[in-house]
Amino acid sequence: MSNIKKVVVVGGGFGGVAVAKQLSGCQTIEVLLLDKRNHHLFQPLLYQVATAALSPSDIAYPLRSIFSKSPNVRVVMGDVVDIDRSNRTIILEDGGRFGYDYLVIAVGARHSYYGNPEWEENATGLKTLNDALRIREKILVSLEKAERAETPEEISKYLTFVVVGGGPTGVEMAGAIAEITKKTMVEDFRKIDPKDTRVILIEGGPRLLMQYPPELSVKAKCDLENMGVTVLTEKIVTDVKSDRLFLGKDLKEEIVTANIVWAAGNEASSLMTKLNVELTRSKHVKVRPDFSLPDDDDVFCIGDCAFLTDAKGVVVPGIAPAAIQAGKYVSKLIKSRIKTGKNTHPPFIYFDKGSMATIGRAKAIAVVGPIKLSGIIAWLAWSLIHVLYLIDFRSRFAVMFSWIWSFFTHHRAGRLIIYVRRRSLDKK
Amino acid sequence: MSNIKKVVVVGGGFGGVAVAKQLSGCQTIEVLLLDKRNHHLFQPLLYQVATAALSPSDIAYPLRSIFSKSPNVRVVMGDVVDIDRSNRTIILEDGGRFGYDYLVIAVGARHSYYGNPEWEENATGLKTLNDALRIREKILVSLEKAERAETPEEISKYLTFVVVGGGPTGVEMAGAIAEITKKTMVEDFRKIDPKDTRVILIEGGPRLLMQYPPELSVKAKCDLENMGVTVLTEKIVTDVKSDRLFLGKDLKEEIVTANIVWAAGNEASSLMTKLNVELTRSKHVKVRPDFSLPDDDDVFCIGDCAFLTDAKGVVVPGIAPAAIQAGKYVSKLIKSRIKTGKNTHPPFIYFDKGSMATIGRAKAIAVVGPIKLSGIIAWLAWSLIHVLYLIDFRSRFAVMFSWIWSFFTHHRAGRLIIYVRRRSLDKK
């Protein structure tokens, strides 16, 4: 029994699942995969749940099912709150403790509220299914309230939707909200006209989608404006209240709105602070070129809670393909170390497969190496790739069916107000 | 404008939707359809959401979408808390008021806790999507907790599932819980064996499915027992705590369990008490043979909040087909009264299309006139009829696909723990 090594993986996102999958079937390794939730989430499509296009079960899959045929992988639902590296033990919120030989931390990141965590109450982020369902409910309830509202001010408050953050998530959310209000629901109301909805996308930097080439930013802005979205750049949010938000240093500008979606900033999980290692400003762990901690060969951080400039000088981005590559790399490294006992391994090199963001029906942008795409071709590529990467046959099929159906009918199946309770990802 | 008559319909269930559909397009009638929720729910399949087989969007459909092409039907999401008959006005929780010429109340019923409303906290009923998601979460969380539990007592507490009430809902729930634990999830755990799950179905009367012929009750009991369900009859629940329930007069017997589903009793909405008319013990309004209140020609109660023995001496049951028939009857009556001014109308006669209940995979029972069916034939009939009655093409297709997929794979797509907040249907 003593030659069985215990690998504990914290986080069932793209990185954590990749590690556990690679180690599945290894006779000398016992894997324990921990997550706060019971499911793996296909986060790139989360905004589609938030905007009622897809159901939660289309983009989430129970972790247990992923590993039901992997007897050496044990899945436990639990919230890791501390790491005792001197005793090689992780500690759960409910007091549970698990020992490890190797530890892989892949807990991801959360939006950051620029040091104002209280803003979250009125400006929901978009990282979990719970977040997505709460945003969806807010959108739907606001339209209902607008229909019942008495004054033009009140109607305007409910029909104004503000998305903060002009990265891919913000662009996708703004486009999808414009579609749902201005197209999908246009025949549904008698008093209000959903076409009157204002959708405002706010970006602090000089342009949308800063990580893309400038011409694609222009294209995205143009597409959004054609869909009726107001794009504001170089505007910093300085305060958030339940019925409005403020812009600019002296709270000069305000936007009255009942609907704020937060898609700005990025901050690694607060678990990172328990490691007692150097962190970036956004709490990402500065890992060594093999993802290990600077002072610990047996503890690794991968995915969107690690900061690494790879051997070619590229900063590894906090996106799904990078997390998967890191997961595969680290599992290979662990296997080789267990087999050979040696700790020499070529450093990680990130392979950029390209990136893409969707804006709306038949509108997207994509960069693959030197190639820049936009419009319907980018959108078709985006749709195909996202369906292919979905985890099981059933979801692939269900999502494809939902998309084809919505494309032709403009309908969305998920427009249900169910009352989801708030569950913050990062309570500590 | 004065010849336009206002018909207010409270409740977007089978009865209310039937009324609004029949009156859609009538030039002399303006319909206002009110519901606490924004969706029509296909309640007969709700237990499948509770047991993770279907997603909420498969069995619910926004009311607004149903009537988007009916300009004379206005849908408002609101909670009716009082009815001022002398002023022909309904009053909403938020203070909103709407006048009516004709009022149709179709708010349905809720499970009854035999005068112990505090039991609901630990014994969720199954009437809304919110209920279903809470039950689903409880089942999934209990299995997770069992996997982490330390003592046999604790494991047994989490792996014991009690369903109270041996009517169709109770039978369906017990069967589905047995399937999900003993089949679907059998490979997913490492420490516990989901086959060890105890599923106990408790009925106060002498047999299950009292409204069906005795031989079908025997068949259902036999099928359930073959699936591993323990069926207890003539047992009355006398107390419910968070971790156990008591049976019998002197709290003699107790069952330690973290999972209680309540599918017993039936009580009309408390709104009925605001009408100041005679109610049955279960708060159903004793209506006249045309569903009007005894003292009010212009106010009707239909569906599972009304009590009526029809002209042939049959008690109209509280099920979907009866509510739809009542809705059609009442809308016809209102149209004819508006047209002719006369208030003579043949009394309602219920047409019994038969009834059916499903027990599990390829197991169901059905009664159609003198014909009694069971086994796979009844189950196929049940599946076909439920799919046909689902409201739109998309849901029909999605449900059929989910069922066929689950039938062959034993998988269930909805096994996600999302954290749904409790929202009681009847708070007042």
Contacts between the chains, C-beta under 8 A, distances in Angstrom:
chain1	res1	chain2	res2	distance
A	37	B	417	6.2
A	38	B	140	6.2
A	38	B	144	6.3
A	38	B	415	7.2
A	38	B	416	6.9
A	38	B	417	4.7
A	39	B	415	7.6
A	39	B	416	5.1
A	39	B	417	7.2
A	55	B	55	4.2
A	55	B	56	7.1
A	55	B	57	4.8
A	55	B	58	7.8
A	56	B	55	7.1
A	56	B	414	7.9
A	56	B	416	5.5
A	56	B	418	6.3
A	57	B	55	4.8
A	57	B	413	4.2
A	57	B	414	4.9
A	57	B	416	6.2
A	58	B	55	7.8
A	60	B	416	5.2
A	62	B	188	7.4
A	62	B	415	4.6
A	62	B	416	7.1
A	64	B	185	7.3
A	64	B	188	3.7
A	64	B	189	7.1
A	65	B	188	6.4
A	65	B	411	7.1
A	65	B	415	7.4
A	68	B	187	4.0
A	68	B	188	4.9
A	69	B	187	6.9
A	71	B	190	7.7
A	74	B	190	4.6
A	74	B	191	8.0
A	75	B	188	7.7
A	75	B	190	8.0
A	76	B	144	7.9
A	76	B	147	6.9
A	76	B	148	6.4
A	77	B	144	4.3
A	77	B	148	7.7
A	77	B	417	7.5
A	78	B	148	7.0
A	94	B	148	7.9
A	96	B	148	6.6
A	129	B	416	6.6
A	129	B	418	5.1
A	130	B	418	5.5
A	130	B	419	5.5
A	133	B	418	6.5
A	140	B	38	6.2
A	141	B	77	8.0
A	144	B	38	6.3
A	144	B	76	7.9
A	144	B	77	4.4
A	147	B	76	6.9
A	148	B	76	6.4
A	148	B	77	7.7
A	148	B	78	6.9
A	148	B	94	7.9
A	148	B	96	6.6
A	185	B	64	7.3
A	187	B	68	4.1
A	187	B	69	6.9
A	188	B	62	7.4
A	188	B	64	3.7
A	188	B	65	6.3
A	188	B	68	4.9
A	188	B	75	7.7
A	189	B	64	7.1
A	190	B	71	7.7
A	190	B	74	4.6
A	190	B	75	8.0
A	191	B	74	7.9
A	394	B	405	5.7
A	394	B	411	7.1
A	394	B	413	6.1
A	395	B	413	7.7
A	397	B	401	7.4
A	398	B	398	7.2
A	398	B	401	7.4
A	398	B	413	7.6
A	401	B	397	7.4
A	401	B	398	7.4
A	401	B	401	7.6
A	405	B	394	5.7
A	411	B	65	7.1
A	411	B	394	7.1
A	413	B	57	4.2
A	413	B	394	6.2
A	413	B	395	7.7
A	413	B	398	7.6
A	414	B	56	7.9
A	414	B	57	4.8
A	415	B	38	7.2
A	415	B	39	7.6
A	415	B	62	4.6
A	415	B	65	7.4
A	416	B	38	7.0
A	416	B	39	5.1
A	416	B	56	5.4
A	416	B	57	6.2
A	416	B	60	5.2
A	416	B	62	7.2
A	416	B	129	6.6
A	417	B	37	6.2
A	417	B	38	4.7
A	417	B	39	7.2
A	417	B	77	7.6
A	418	B	56	6.2
A	418	B	129	5.0
A	418	B	130	5.5
A	418	B	133	6.5
A	418	B	420	6.6
A	419	B	130	5.4
A	419	B	420	7.0
A	419	B	421	5.6
A	419	B	423	4.2
A	420	B	418	6.6
A	420	B	419	7.0
A	420	B	420	5.5
A	420	B	421	6.4
A	421	B	419	5.6
A	421	B	420	6.4
A	421	B	421	2.8
A	421	B	422	7.8
A	422	B	421	7.8
A	423	B	419	4.2
